Amino acid sequence: MLKNYSTGTLKKTFFSNNKSILLNKKTSRLLSSSILRLNQTATATATATSSTTSSLNKSQSFINEIDPYQVTTYSRPKIVFEKGKECYLWDLEGNKYIDFTAGIAVTVLGHSNPEIAKIMFDQANILVHCSNLYHNLWTGTLSEKLVLKTKESGGMHNASRVFLANSGTEANEAALKFARKYGKKISEDKFELITFETSFHGRSMGALSVTPNPKYQAPFKPLVPGVKVAKPNDIKSVEAIISDKTCGVIIEPIQGEGGVRPIDKDFLIKLRQLCDQHNAILIYDEIQCGLGRSGTFWAHSKLPKEAHPDIVTMAKALGNGFPIGATMITEDVEKALKVGDHGTTFGGNPLGCRIGSYVVDEISKPEFLKHVEEKSEIFKVKLNELKEKFPNDIVDVRGDGLILGVQFDKDPSPIVERARDLGLLVITAGGNVIRFVPALNIKDDVIIEGLTLFESAVKSVLSKEEA
C-alpha cells in the first residue's frame, strides 16, 4: 500500500499497478473547490485564449519580426512568454498558464526563484567568470557538495570527483570520452559503447551517436563508430553484444524523452555485473530523472550499491534555469585521466556553481524529498482515476516522483494543444506519452487545478474523436 501523502481522513481508495493509492480528505476538498472555480472560469479562459491566439496579437507580431533571424530547428506554438513566477507563466497578452513542464524538468525550485535571483545579483557583482586556468571559490565547493550529498543519499557509494560543464549534452560527452579513455588505457581495441532503444542522451555528435532514434541520427550520419544498441529491461540483449571491447554502457535509470520508462532494479543489478565482468564503465544519465526528480536525490539512490554506476551525468535541475551540467566519476575513472584530456571555457564558472550549490542544498533536504513523494501521490491518484474513465484511450500511467507519464493509444498532441488553450502547459514524450515534470516545490492546490484542466482537455479531445 502506498503511503498517504499527508495526514487526514481517507476519502477514496482505488488501485493502480496492484498498489492501493490513497486520496485524503484535504486533497478531496482541494479538488472539489478547484472544480467549482474552474467550472466558472474555464469557458471564459478558453474563449479569451482562443480569441487572442487567432488574431494578429502581440505574440504573433513579435514572432513575425524575429523568425527570419532564427535557424529552423524548432517548431513552437504561437506564444511568447514574458515572465514566470513559481509554477506559472504569462504570455505577452497577459494570459496565465499553469506550468507542468518546468522548462523540461529544469526549474525545480520554480520560475524566478527569489533566493536564486539574490544569488545571481550578488555573485554578478563579485565574479562571474575567470576560466578554468585558475581556481575560484565555488567550483570546488559545488564539486565537493555533489560528492558528499550523493553518498549521504545512498547513491553512487564510490563517487569521487566532478567535471563541471554547461549542459546535459556536454556532461554526456565528457562521460563518453572518459569511458573511451578508460578503455584505451587497457587496450586500443576497447572503444565500443552500448546504449539502449528509446534512450535520449543529447544532440552533439557523440551524444547523438548513443541516441538510437533514426529521426535524430539519419541526417547526420556517419556518426561516432563502435556503438551497439540493446533493449532496456532485456539483459539477454546486452549479453549478446557486450564484450571485452566494450569500454562503456550508458543508460537512463528512468528514460525521459523515450516515454517515461523506469528501468527495472534487477536489470540494472545484472547490467552492473556484466560491466564488471568485461571491465566496462557503467554510466547513468540522470540529467532528467536525477537531482530530486524521482523523489530521492538520485533515481539510483533507491538501488543497492551492487547497481551503482561508475559515472553519473546531470544538468537541468542543477541550475534551475542557469546553464550548468556535471559529470561525476569514481576514482578508478579518475586514474585513467590526465591534464588536457578534456576541458571547457565556461564550465565551472563561479556564478553557475554558486547557484548549483544552493539548488543542491535545497533539493537534498530529506523533508523536501518527502514532499516530492507526497506530491507525486496526488498526480498518481488523479491520473489513474482518469485512466479508469478512459480505459480504451489511456494505456498506462507510469513514472516515479515528479517524472510521470500518461501513455495514450494514439498521438496525444491534440490534448497538449487543448490543455494549452485552457491554460495548462504539458509536453509529450516518445510512445504517445504526455509527460509531467513540474517544479518539485509545486503547491498541492496548483497540482489539483492543473490536473482538473488536464482532465477537461482529455475529455474535450476524446469526446470529439468519438463523435
SETI-588573 format. One record per residue (C-alpha): residue number from 0; chain; x, y, z. Coordinates in nm, 2 decimals. Each point is the difference from the previous one (the first is absolute). Layout:
SETI-588573
ATOM num chaine     px     py     pz
ATOM NUM      A      X      Y      Z
...
END
This chain:
SETI-588573
ATOM num chaine     px     py     pz
ATOM   0      A   0.00   0.00   0.00
ATOM   1      A   0.14   0.34  -0.09
ATOM   2      A   0.05   0.25   0.28
ATOM   3      A  -0.27   0.27   0.04
ATOM   4      A   0.15   0.33  -0.12
ATOM   5      A  -0.09   0.18   0.32
ATOM   6      A  -0.20  -0.04   0.31
ATOM   7      A  -0.38   0.00  -0.01
ATOM   8      A  -0.31  -0.21  -0.03
ATOM   9      A   0.01  -0.23  -0.31
ATOM  10      A  -0.26   0.09  -0.25
ATOM  11      A   0.05  -0.23  -0.29
ATOM  12      A   0.20  -0.32  -0.09
ATOM  13      A   0.05  -0.15  -0.33
ATOM  14      A   0.26  -0.23  -0.16
ATOM  15      A   0.28   0.06  -0.25
ATOM  16      A   0.29  -0.24  -0.09
ATOM  17      A  -0.12  -0.23   0.28
ATOM  18      A   0.06   0.26   0.26
ATOM  19      A  -0.26   0.19   0.20
ATOM  20      A   0.01   0.38  -0.06
ATOM  21      A  -0.15   0.22   0.27
ATOM  22      A  -0.17   0.33  -0.04
ATOM  23      A  -0.06   0.18   0.33
ATOM  24      A  -0.27   0.25   0.11
ATOM  25      A   0.22   0.30  -0.04
ATOM  26      A   0.08  -0.09  -0.37
ATOM  27      A  -0.37  -0.07  -0.07
ATOM  28      A  -0.09   0.34   0.14
ATOM  29      A   0.26   0.17  -0.22
ATOM  30      A  -0.13  -0.20  -0.30
ATOM  31      A  -0.37   0.10   0.07
ATOM  32      A   0.08   0.37   0.04
ATOM  33      A   0.22  -0.01  -0.31
ATOM  34      A  -0.27  -0.15  -0.21
ATOM  35      A  -0.26   0.25   0.11
ATOM  36      A   0.24   0.29  -0.07
ATOM  37      A   0.11  -0.14  -0.34
ATOM  38      A  -0.36  -0.07  -0.11
ATOM  39      A  -0.07   0.37   0.04
ATOM  40      A   0.31   0.11  -0.18
ATOM  41      A   0.10  -0.27  -0.25
ATOM  42      A  -0.23   0.12  -0.28
ATOM  43      A   0.10   0.36   0.04
ATOM  44      A   0.37  -0.09   0.00
ATOM  45      A  -0.02  -0.22  -0.30
ATOM  46      A  -0.20   0.26  -0.19
ATOM  47      A   0.25   0.28   0.09
ATOM  48      A   0.30  -0.21  -0.09
ATOM  49      A  -0.15  -0.12  -0.33
ATOM  50      A  -0.09   0.36  -0.08
ATOM  51      A   0.35   0.14   0.06
ATOM  52      A   0.19  -0.28  -0.17
ATOM  53      A  -0.22   0.02  -0.31
ATOM  54      A   0.06   0.37  -0.06
ATOM  55      A   0.31   0.19  -0.09
ATOM  56      A   0.10   0.06   0.36
ATOM  57      A   0.32   0.11   0.17
ATOM  58      A   0.15  -0.35   0.00
ATOM  59      A  -0.07  -0.06  -0.37
ATOM  60      A   0.13   0.34  -0.09
ATOM  61      A   0.32  -0.07   0.19
ATOM  62      A   0.04  -0.34  -0.15
ATOM  63      A  -0.04   0.14  -0.35
ATOM  64      A   0.27   0.25   0.07
ATOM  65      A   0.26  -0.23   0.14
ATOM  66      A  -0.06  -0.33  -0.18
ATOM  67      A   0.21   0.09  -0.30
ATOM  68      A   0.31   0.02   0.22
ATOM  69      A  -0.04  -0.34   0.17
ATOM  70      A   0.13  -0.33  -0.13
ATOM  71      A  -0.27  -0.26  -0.09
ATOM  72      A   0.05  -0.25   0.27
ATOM  73      A  -0.31   0.04   0.22
ATOM  74      A  -0.37  -0.02  -0.05
ATOM  75      A  -0.17   0.22   0.25
ATOM  76      A  -0.36   0.11   0.07
ATOM  77      A  -0.08   0.36  -0.07
ATOM  78      A   0.06   0.12   0.36
ATOM  79      A   0.26   0.23   0.14
ATOM  80      A   0.06  -0.03   0.37
ATOM  81      A   0.09   0.32   0.18
ATOM  82      A   0.03  -0.10   0.37
ATOM  83      A  -0.03  -0.28   0.25
ATOM  84      A  -0.05  -0.05   0.37
ATOM  85      A   0.00  -0.32   0.19
ATOM  86      A  -0.20  -0.24  -0.21
ATOM  87      A  -0.16   0.26  -0.23
ATOM  88      A   0.09   0.16  -0.33
ATOM  89      A  -0.15   0.31  -0.17
ATOM  90      A   0.00   0.08  -0.37
ATOM  91      A   0.01   0.34  -0.17
ATOM  92      A  -0.37   0.02   0.01
ATOM  93      A  -0.01  -0.05   0.37
ATOM  94      A  -0.15  -0.35  -0.01
ATOM  95      A   0.10  -0.21   0.30
ATOM  96      A   0.11  -0.37  -0.03
ATOM  97      A   0.06  -0.27   0.25
ATOM  98      A   0.34  -0.15  -0.09
ATOM  99      A   0.03  -0.38   0.04
ATOM 100      A   0.32   0.00  -0.22
ATOM 101      A   0.24   0.21   0.21
ATOM 102      A   0.20   0.07  -0.31
ATOM 103      A   0.03  -0.37  -0.07
ATOM 104      A   0.08  -0.10   0.36
ATOM 105      A   0.23   0.29   0.07
ATOM 106      A  -0.16   0.26   0.23
ATOM 107      A  -0.03  -0.23   0.29
ATOM 108      A  -0.03   0.28   0.25
ATOM 109      A  -0.24   0.20  -0.21
ATOM 110      A   0.03   0.29  -0.24
ATOM 111      A   0.16   0.32   0.12
ATOM 112      A   0.10  -0.16   0.33
ATOM 113      A   0.08   0.29   0.23
ATOM 114      A   0.29  -0.16   0.18
ATOM 115      A   0.17  -0.09  -0.33
ATOM 116      A  -0.07   0.36  -0.13
ATOM 117      A   0.19   0.13   0.30
ATOM 118      A   0.29  -0.23  -0.05
ATOM 119      A   0.02   0.10  -0.37
ATOM 120      A   0.00   0.37   0.09
ATOM 121      A   0.25  -0.04   0.28
ATOM 122      A   0.24  -0.22  -0.19
ATOM 123      A  -0.02   0.21  -0.32
ATOM 124      A   0.13   0.29   0.21
ATOM 125      A   0.29  -0.22   0.12
ATOM 126      A   0.12  -0.23  -0.27
ATOM 127      A  -0.18  -0.17  -0.29
ATOM 128      A   0.29  -0.16  -0.19
ATOM 129      A   0.37  -0.05   0.02
ATOM 130      A   0.05  -0.33  -0.20
ATOM 131      A   0.14  -0.34   0.11
ATOM 132      A   0.35   0.14  -0.02
ATOM 133      A  -0.05   0.09   0.36
ATOM 134      A  -0.18  -0.11   0.31
ATOM 135      A  -0.31   0.19   0.13
ATOM 136      A  -0.20  -0.03   0.32
ATOM 137      A  -0.30  -0.19  -0.15
ATOM 138      A   0.12  -0.26  -0.24
ATOM 139      A   0.16  -0.22   0.27
ATOM 140      A  -0.28   0.07   0.24
ATOM 141      A  -0.27  -0.13  -0.24
ATOM 142      A   0.21  -0.30  -0.09
ATOM 143      A   0.06  -0.09   0.36
ATOM 144      A  -0.37   0.05   0.08
ATOM 145      A  -0.11  -0.23  -0.29
ATOM 146      A   0.23  -0.28   0.11
ATOM 147      A  -0.09   0.02   0.37
ATOM 148      A  -0.38   0.04  -0.05
ATOM 149      A   0.00  -0.29  -0.25
ATOM 150      A   0.16  -0.23   0.26
ATOM 151      A  -0.23   0.13   0.28
ATOM 152      A  -0.30  -0.07  -0.22
ATOM 153      A   0.09  -0.37  -0.06
ATOM 154      A   0.11   0.06  -0.36
ATOM 155      A   0.33  -0.08  -0.17
ATOM 156      A   0.18  -0.12   0.30
ATOM 157      A   0.35   0.05  -0.15
ATOM 158      A  -0.07   0.34  -0.15
ATOM 159      A   0.33   0.20   0.00
ATOM 160      A   0.04   0.29  -0.24
ATOM 161      A  -0.20   0.24  -0.22
ATOM 162      A   0.05   0.16  -0.34
ATOM 163      A  -0.22   0.31  -0.05
ATOM 164      A  -0.14   0.10  -0.34
ATOM 165      A  -0.28   0.21  -0.14
ATOM 166      A  -0.28  -0.25  -0.10
ATOM 167      A  -0.12  -0.36   0.01
ATOM 168      A   0.14  -0.07  -0.35
ATOM 169      A   0.34   0.12   0.11
ATOM 170      A  -0.02  -0.21   0.32
ATOM 171      A  -0.07  -0.31  -0.21
ATOM 172      A   0.28   0.09  -0.25
ATOM 173      A   0.24   0.01   0.29
ATOM 174      A  -0.13  -0.34   0.13
ATOM 175      A   0.05  -0.16  -0.34
ATOM 176      A   0.35   0.14  -0.03
ATOM 177      A   0.09  -0.12   0.35
ATOM 178      A  -0.13  -0.35  -0.08
ATOM 179      A   0.20   0.00  -0.32
ATOM 180      A   0.32   0.11   0.17
ATOM 181      A  -0.05  -0.26   0.27
ATOM 182      A  -0.04  -0.27  -0.27
ATOM 183      A   0.30   0.12  -0.20
ATOM 184      A   0.22  -0.03   0.32
ATOM 185      A  -0.08  -0.37  -0.01
ATOM 186      A   0.01  -0.07  -0.37
ATOM 187      A  -0.02   0.19  -0.33
ATOM 188      A  -0.29  -0.22  -0.10
ATOM 189      A  -0.20   0.08   0.31
ATOM 190      A  -0.21   0.29  -0.14
ATOM 191      A  -0.35  -0.13  -0.06
ATOM 192      A  -0.31   0.15   0.17
ATOM 193      A  -0.34  -0.15   0.08
ATOM 194      A  -0.32   0.21   0.01
ATOM 195      A  -0.37  -0.09   0.01
ATOM 196      A  -0.31   0.03  -0.21
ATOM 197      A  -0.22   0.29   0.08
ATOM 198      A   0.28   0.18   0.17
ATOM 199      A   0.10   0.37  -0.04
ATOM 200      A   0.34   0.14   0.10
ATOM 201      A   0.04   0.32  -0.21
ATOM 202      A   0.05   0.13  -0.35
ATOM 203      A   0.37   0.07  -0.03
ATOM 204      A   0.18  -0.26  -0.21
ATOM 205      A   0.11  -0.23   0.29
ATOM 206      A  -0.32   0.03   0.20
ATOM 207      A  -0.20  -0.04  -0.32
ATOM 208      A   0.19  -0.32  -0.09
ATOM 209      A  -0.14  -0.16   0.32
ATOM 210      A  -0.35   0.13  -0.06
ATOM 211      A  -0.13  -0.27  -0.24
ATOM 212      A  -0.30   0.19  -0.15
ATOM 213      A   0.01  -0.01  -0.38
ATOM 214      A  -0.18   0.34  -0.02
ATOM 215      A   0.29   0.16   0.19
ATOM 216      A   0.29  -0.20  -0.14
ATOM 217      A  -0.07  -0.05  -0.37
ATOM 218      A   0.07   0.36  -0.12
ATOM 219      A   0.35   0.00   0.17
ATOM 220      A   0.15  -0.34  -0.08
ATOM 221      A   0.27  -0.12   0.01
ATOM 222      A   0.00   0.02   0.38
ATOM 223      A   0.26  -0.10   0.26
ATOM 224      A   0.09  -0.36  -0.08
ATOM 225      A  -0.01  -0.29   0.25
ATOM 226      A  -0.35   0.05   0.14
ATOM 227      A  -0.23  -0.30   0.06
ATOM 228      A  -0.36   0.01   0.10
ATOM 229      A  -0.18  -0.23   0.26
ATOM 230      A  -0.36  -0.02   0.12
ATOM 231      A  -0.08   0.16   0.34
ATOM 232      A  -0.10  -0.26   0.27
ATOM 233      A   0.12  -0.28  -0.22
ATOM 234      A   0.33  -0.13   0.14
ATOM 235      A   0.04  -0.26  -0.27
ATOM 236      A   0.02   0.28  -0.26
ATOM 237      A   0.29   0.14   0.19
ATOM 238      A   0.17  -0.33   0.03
ATOM 239      A  -0.02  -0.05  -0.37
ATOM 240      A   0.21   0.31  -0.08
ATOM 241      A   0.22   0.08   0.30
ATOM 242      A   0.36  -0.12  -0.02
ATOM 243      A   0.35   0.09   0.11
ATOM 244      A   0.00   0.26  -0.27
ATOM 245      A  -0.27   0.19   0.19
ATOM 246      A   0.13   0.30   0.18
ATOM 247      A  -0.33   0.15   0.12
ATOM 248      A  -0.37  -0.06   0.04
ATOM 249      A  -0.24   0.31   0.03
ATOM 250      A  -0.35  -0.02   0.12
ATOM 251      A  -0.27   0.22   0.16
ATOM 252      A  -0.14  -0.16   0.32
ATOM 253      A  -0.33   0.16  -0.10
ATOM 254      A  -0.02   0.07  -0.37
ATOM 255      A  -0.14   0.35  -0.05
ATOM 256      A  -0.03   0.10  -0.37
ATOM 257      A  -0.06  -0.37  -0.09
ATOM 258      A  -0.33  -0.01   0.18
ATOM 259      A   0.06   0.02   0.38
ATOM 260      A   0.11  -0.36   0.03
ATOM 261      A   0.15  -0.12   0.33
ATOM 262      A   0.27  -0.26  -0.02
ATOM 263      A  -0.04  -0.31   0.22
ATOM 264      A   0.22  -0.03   0.30
ATOM 265      A   0.10  -0.36  -0.07
ATOM 266      A   0.10   0.10  -0.36
ATOM 267      A   0.23   0.27   0.13
ATOM 268      A   0.16  -0.23   0.25
ATOM 269      A   0.07  -0.26  -0.27
ATOM 270      A   0.12   0.28  -0.23
ATOM 271      A   0.25   0.11   0.27
ATOM 272      A   0.12  -0.37   0.02
ATOM 273      A   0.05  -0.02  -0.38
ATOM 274      A   0.20   0.33   0.01
ATOM 275      A   0.22  -0.14   0.27
ATOM 276      A   0.05  -0.32  -0.19
ATOM 277      A   0.12   0.18  -0.30
ATOM 278      A   0.18   0.29   0.18
ATOM 279      A  -0.24   0.26  -0.16
ATOM 280      A  -0.11   0.33   0.15
ATOM 281      A  -0.37   0.03   0.09
ATOM 282      A  -0.14   0.35  -0.06
ATOM 283      A  -0.33   0.11   0.15
ATOM 284      A  -0.15   0.29  -0.19
ATOM 285      A  -0.20   0.17   0.27
ATOM 286      A  -0.03   0.34  -0.18
ATOM 287      A  -0.38  -0.02   0.01
ATOM 288      A  -0.08  -0.25   0.27
ATOM 289      A   0.26   0.10   0.26
ATOM 290      A   0.05   0.28   0.26
ATOM 291      A  -0.33  -0.06   0.19
ATOM 292      A  -0.22  -0.06  -0.30
ATOM 293      A  -0.07  -0.37   0.09
ATOM 294      A  -0.07   0.08   0.37
ATOM 295      A   0.35  -0.09   0.10
ATOM 296      A   0.32   0.20  -0.06
ATOM 297      A   0.09  -0.24  -0.29
ATOM 298      A  -0.24  -0.24  -0.17
ATOM 299      A   0.27  -0.27   0.07
ATOM 300      A   0.01   0.10   0.37
ATOM 301      A  -0.29  -0.26   0.04
ATOM 302      A   0.23  -0.27  -0.13
ATOM 303      A   0.25  -0.22   0.19
ATOM 304      A   0.36   0.09  -0.05
ATOM 305      A   0.03  -0.31  -0.22
ATOM 306      A  -0.18   0.20  -0.26
ATOM 307      A   0.19   0.33   0.04
ATOM 308      A   0.18   0.16  -0.30
ATOM 309      A   0.36   0.11  -0.06
ATOM 310      A  -0.12   0.33  -0.15
ATOM 311      A  -0.32   0.21   0.05
ATOM 312      A  -0.09   0.29  -0.23
ATOM 313      A  -0.22   0.29   0.11
ATOM 314      A  -0.12   0.34  -0.12
ATOM 315      A  -0.36   0.14  -0.03
ATOM 316      A  -0.10   0.04   0.37
ATOM 317      A   0.36   0.09   0.11
ATOM 318      A  -0.03   0.36  -0.11
ATOM 319      A  -0.38   0.05   0.03
ATOM 320      A   0.03   0.16  -0.35
ATOM 321      A   0.35   0.12   0.01
ATOM 322      A   0.21  -0.20  -0.25
ATOM 323      A   0.21  -0.26   0.19
ATOM 324      A   0.08  -0.37  -0.02
ATOM 325      A   0.23  -0.24   0.18
ATOM 326      A   0.16  -0.34  -0.04
ATOM 327      A   0.07  -0.19   0.33
ATOM 328      A   0.25  -0.28  -0.01
ATOM 329      A   0.17  -0.26   0.23
ATOM 330      A   0.37  -0.01   0.08
ATOM 331      A   0.05  -0.29  -0.24
ATOM 332      A  -0.12   0.23  -0.29
ATOM 333      A   0.21   0.28   0.13
ATOM 334      A   0.32  -0.21  -0.02
ATOM 335      A  -0.05  -0.03  -0.37
ATOM 336      A   0.00   0.38  -0.05
ATOM 337      A   0.28   0.25  -0.03
ATOM 338      A   0.03   0.38  -0.05
ATOM 339      A  -0.13   0.10  -0.34
ATOM 340      A  -0.23  -0.30  -0.06
ATOM 341      A  -0.31   0.23   0.01
ATOM 342      A  -0.09   0.36   0.07
ATOM 343      A  -0.25   0.28  -0.02
ATOM 344      A   0.02   0.38   0.00
ATOM 345      A  -0.32   0.08   0.18
ATOM 346      A  -0.05  -0.32   0.20
ATOM 347      A   0.05   0.05   0.37
ATOM 348      A  -0.04   0.37   0.00
ATOM 349      A  -0.06   0.15   0.35
ATOM 350      A  -0.35   0.13  -0.08
ATOM 351      A  -0.14  -0.33  -0.12
ATOM 352      A   0.18  -0.20   0.27
ATOM 353      A  -0.14   0.23   0.28
ATOM 354      A  -0.35  -0.05  -0.14
ATOM 355      A   0.05  -0.37  -0.03
ATOM 356      A   0.13  -0.02   0.36
ATOM 357      A  -0.32   0.17   0.13
ATOM 358      A  -0.22  -0.24  -0.21
ATOM 359      A   0.18  -0.31   0.13
ATOM 360      A  -0.04   0.12   0.36
ATOM 361      A  -0.38   0.05  -0.05
ATOM 362      A  -0.09  -0.31  -0.19
ATOM 363      A   0.22  -0.24   0.21
ATOM 364      A  -0.20   0.08   0.32
ATOM 365      A  -0.19  -0.31   0.11
ATOM 366      A  -0.31   0.20   0.07
ATOM 367      A   0.01   0.15  -0.35
ATOM 368      A   0.03  -0.34  -0.16
ATOM 369      A  -0.28  -0.13   0.22
ATOM 370      A  -0.23   0.27  -0.14
ATOM 371      A   0.10  -0.10  -0.35
ATOM 372      A  -0.13  -0.35   0.07
ATOM 373      A  -0.32   0.14   0.16
ATOM 374      A  -0.07   0.22  -0.31
ATOM 375      A   0.07  -0.30  -0.22
ATOM 376      A  -0.29  -0.18   0.17
ATOM 377      A  -0.24   0.27  -0.09
ATOM 378      A   0.10  -0.03  -0.36
ATOM 379      A  -0.02  -0.38   0.00
ATOM 380      A  -0.35   0.00   0.17
ATOM 381      A  -0.15   0.24  -0.25
ATOM 382      A   0.17  -0.14  -0.31
ATOM 383      A  -0.09  -0.35   0.08
ATOM 384      A  -0.36   0.11   0.07
ATOM 385      A   0.01   0.16  -0.35
ATOM 386      A   0.12  -0.33  -0.14
ATOM 387      A  -0.30  -0.18   0.15
ATOM 388      A  -0.23   0.25  -0.17
ATOM 389      A   0.17  -0.06  -0.34
ATOM 390      A   0.12  -0.36   0.01
ATOM 391      A   0.00  -0.03  -0.38
ATOM 392      A   0.20   0.32  -0.06
ATOM 393      A   0.25   0.00   0.29
ATOM 394      A   0.24  -0.29  -0.02
ATOM 395      A   0.22   0.06   0.31
ATOM 396      A   0.09   0.24   0.28
ATOM 397      A   0.36  -0.03   0.11
ATOM 398      A   0.30   0.17   0.14
ATOM 399      A   0.15   0.09   0.34
ATOM 400      A   0.00   0.31   0.21
ATOM 401      A  -0.08   0.30  -0.22
ATOM 402      A   0.11  -0.16  -0.33
ATOM 403      A  -0.33  -0.16  -0.11
ATOM 404      A  -0.15  -0.10  -0.33
ATOM 405      A  -0.35  -0.08  -0.13
ATOM 406      A   0.01  -0.23  -0.31
ATOM 407      A  -0.28   0.03  -0.25
ATOM 408      A  -0.10  -0.24  -0.27
ATOM 409      A   0.07   0.27  -0.26
ATOM 410      A   0.19   0.33  -0.05
ATOM 411      A  -0.10   0.22   0.29
ATOM 412      A   0.11   0.33  -0.16
ATOM 413      A  -0.36   0.13  -0.03
ATOM 414      A  -0.04  -0.05   0.37
ATOM 415      A   0.31   0.21   0.06
ATOM 416      A  -0.13   0.27  -0.22
ATOM 417      A  -0.34   0.00   0.17
ATOM 418      A   0.16   0.01   0.34
ATOM 419      A   0.20   0.31  -0.11
ATOM 420      A  -0.32   0.17  -0.12
ATOM 421      A  -0.14  -0.06   0.35
ATOM 422      A   0.31   0.14   0.17
ATOM 423      A   0.20  -0.31   0.08
ATOM 424      A   0.35  -0.09  -0.14
ATOM 425      A   0.09  -0.36  -0.05
ATOM 426      A   0.24  -0.17  -0.24
ATOM 427      A   0.02  -0.33  -0.19
ATOM 428      A   0.26  -0.28   0.01
ATOM 429      A   0.06  -0.30  -0.22
ATOM 430      A  -0.26  -0.27  -0.03
ATOM 431      A  -0.32   0.22   0.00
ATOM 432      A   0.08   0.12   0.36
ATOM 433      A  -0.09   0.33   0.16
ATOM 434      A   0.27   0.08   0.26
ATOM 435      A  -0.04   0.18   0.33
ATOM 436      A   0.32   0.15   0.14
ATOM 437      A  -0.11   0.31   0.20
ATOM 438      A   0.21   0.19   0.26
ATOM 439      A   0.08  -0.22   0.30
ATOM 440      A  -0.14   0.26   0.24
ATOM 441      A  -0.33   0.04  -0.18
ATOM 442      A  -0.29   0.06   0.23
ATOM 443      A  -0.27  -0.26   0.05
ATOM 444      A  -0.29   0.22  -0.10
ATOM 445      A   0.19   0.09  -0.33
ATOM 446      A   0.04  -0.37  -0.07
ATOM 447      A  -0.38  -0.06   0.05
ATOM 448      A  -0.09   0.31  -0.21
ATOM 449      A   0.24  -0.11  -0.28
ATOM 450      A  -0.13  -0.36   0.00
ATOM 451      A  -0.36   0.12  -0.02
ATOM 452      A   0.09   0.20  -0.31
ATOM 453      A   0.18  -0.31  -0.14
ATOM 454      A  -0.30  -0.21   0.05
ATOM 455      A  -0.21   0.26  -0.18
ATOM 456      A   0.24   0.00  -0.29
ATOM 457      A  -0.01  -0.38  -0.02
ATOM 458      A  -0.38  -0.01   0.01
ATOM 459      A  -0.03   0.27  -0.26
ATOM 460      A   0.23  -0.17  -0.25
ATOM 461      A  -0.11  -0.36   0.05
ATOM 462      A  -0.37   0.09  -0.01
ATOM 463      A   0.05   0.17  -0.34
ATOM 464      A   0.19  -0.30  -0.13
ATOM 465      A  -0.28  -0.23   0.11
ATOM 466      A  -0.26   0.22  -0.16
END
